[in-house]
Amino acid sequence: MDLDQAGGDAIMSGTLYGVGVGPGDPDLLTLKAVKVIAAAAVVAYPAAEGMESLARAIAAPHIPAGKTEIAIVTPMVPGKFPANDVYDDYAKEIAAHLSAGNDVAILCEGDPFLYGSFMYLFLRLAGDHPTQVVPGVSSLAACAAVAGAPLVSRNQVLTVIPGPLDEADLEARLLNSEAAAIMKVGRHLPKVRAVIEKLGRLDRAQYVERATMDEQVVLPLAEAPDTAPYFSMILVRSPEDVETFGEQA
Ligand SMILES: C[S@@+](CC[C@H](N)C(=O)[O-])C[C@H]1O[C@@H](n2cnc3c(N)ncnc32)[C@H](O)[C@@H]1O
């Protein structure tokens, strides 16, 4: 709780919301996400430098006109995590709105707590302000849906693997996996595909690009182009599931 400097009246902090906006289709926002966005005084969203914010574009039909908006612009440095001072500055700006009693909704593509950049602001603000996370439809769920088969079934274990891992690490983790989802594929596609091929699993791997968006692509991994966008994923299914549910979508 903050004290209003002028009159000494107590001002309750506004609530910080991390709002999952789903994987791309604006119909895949939850009812709660739509309600929170409509009610918040301030809507913030990540935007890579010089690019449109994907989270904002997804939620656009649900953002009422006239909201205060904050684009959280982060520099694009391949392989590096965004600079701390960038998040320190945005945390201060958002904290000022919260301290004035305004709710702030930070939009996050997919789900905020699955590799979401929301966590950099969560770390800086949640200790001082009431915070709620609105879960979103994750890219894992979306990619499985458009690929047309379950990620895992029965008691199988799903391993989620970041594509930037080096070859040896990727190989070790895939070797220990019944089924796997490889995220953050982008420029790592040739490396990931080579490892999957080496392990003899190419025939049970699918490539999914921009799931649920207009530009969606679903292909057997063997047929995917070498250049993949950042919003792409590779699903490797268990031999049992390939037998039960069919080879490829
Ligand atoms: C930083 S992570 C964010 C994940 C997101 N918070 C979620 O819940 O899905 C970005 C990675 O998620 C995956 N991804 C997100 N949306 C996707 C989509 N619509 N289609 C395919 N992959 C997607 C890609 O692997 C991408 O590199």
The ligand as an ORCA input file, in Angstrom:
! r2SCAN-3c Opt
* xyz 0 1
  C       9.683    -17.661    -25.857
  S       8.758    -19.088    -26.217
  C       7.168    -18.581    -25.681
  C       6.218    -19.717    -25.485
  C       4.828    -19.252    -25.094
  N       4.852    -18.497    -23.850
  C       3.868    -20.413    -24.973
  O       3.190    -20.569    -23.955
  O       3.758    -21.181    -25.923
  C       8.641    -18.990    -27.959
  C       8.599    -20.363    -28.610
  O       7.305    -20.922    -28.467
  C       6.962    -21.663    -29.627
  N       5.736    -21.079    -30.194
  C       5.035    -20.082    -29.682
  N       3.926    -19.860    -30.423
  C       3.956    -20.733    -31.448
  C       3.082    -21.008    -32.530
  N       1.949    -20.320    -32.703
  N       3.426    -22.008    -33.375
  C       4.557    -22.715    -33.199
  N       5.403    -22.502    -32.174
  C       5.110    -21.526    -31.311
  C       8.133    -21.578    -30.594
  O       8.932    -22.720    -30.405
  C       8.827    -20.313    -30.112
  O      10.188    -20.325    -30.447
*
